[in-house]
Amino acid sequence: MDIKAIAMGLTFALIWSSAFTSARIIVTQAPPLTVSALRFLLAGLIALAIAKAMGQSWRLTRAQWKMVVIFGVCQNAIYLGLNFVAMQTVEASLAAIIASSMPLLVALIGWVVLRDRISALGVFGLLVGFAGVALIMGARVAGDVDLVGVALCVTGALALAVATLAMRGASTGGNLMMVVGLQMLVGSAVLAVAAVIFEDMTINWNLELGLAFAYTTLVPGVVATFIWFVLVARIGAVKAATFHFLNPFFGVLIASVLLSERLGIWDVVGVAVITLGILAVQLSKQKT
């Protein structure tokens, strides 16, 4: 792994983690499904315009079209849509911690359901990582956390884990920005239907909401997604996923600094344990 790949991975982890804080600001002032659909519509159109300016083609491979549909539905509509709904009542730091368990879920499902081989280090990482999640959840439940919101976050993480497993080997073929834009439009369409059914599409625009919306749309939405696809194409999904071990730390830190969310001692210990578990799982995959 070269220095450029490391820089890309660190940048992705930082941006991805910051999205929970900006999302928390948004959903306290706007209906989550409506604003998510609008966000992906704008981000998708911007990504397609950039792709055309780069000379990229609409002619995608079969694997890429599969990626567009699966990630558009599972990542943008289910995972991010449910997280936006959940963060009306769940703190950004907790949502980031749950979402950060996705690499653990991928490894667990691959091992138990798909019969993937896993080393002793990987098993250790799974046990340690989920122990960290349980530690944090136990402390938060005792503090009267919203269990429905937590369930939505967990469901979203499971959806993304399943999508990730379904897309193994489908990260090549070029036209990456085009893929990014199209899968966002798929997510926007699904979320728009859900918003019409379940929400009152009234948004109270103000400066704070506008800045948070613009940041979430452009930076985590377009920039981070493009960085992720480029990173996977450069070093492979297994090595790229190693950077997810930074997400619990970054997510909690950013939420604490910008939103003044309180952190207990068990949160700090749990984040450290989850980080160790994710790192162990990813290193075991590289070793294999």
Salt bridges, closest charged atoms under 4 A:
ASP2 OD2 - ARG234 NH2 2.73
GLU91 OE1 - ARG140 NH1 3.48
ASP116 OD2 - ARG168 NH1 2.92
ASP267 OD1 - ARG140 NE 3.09
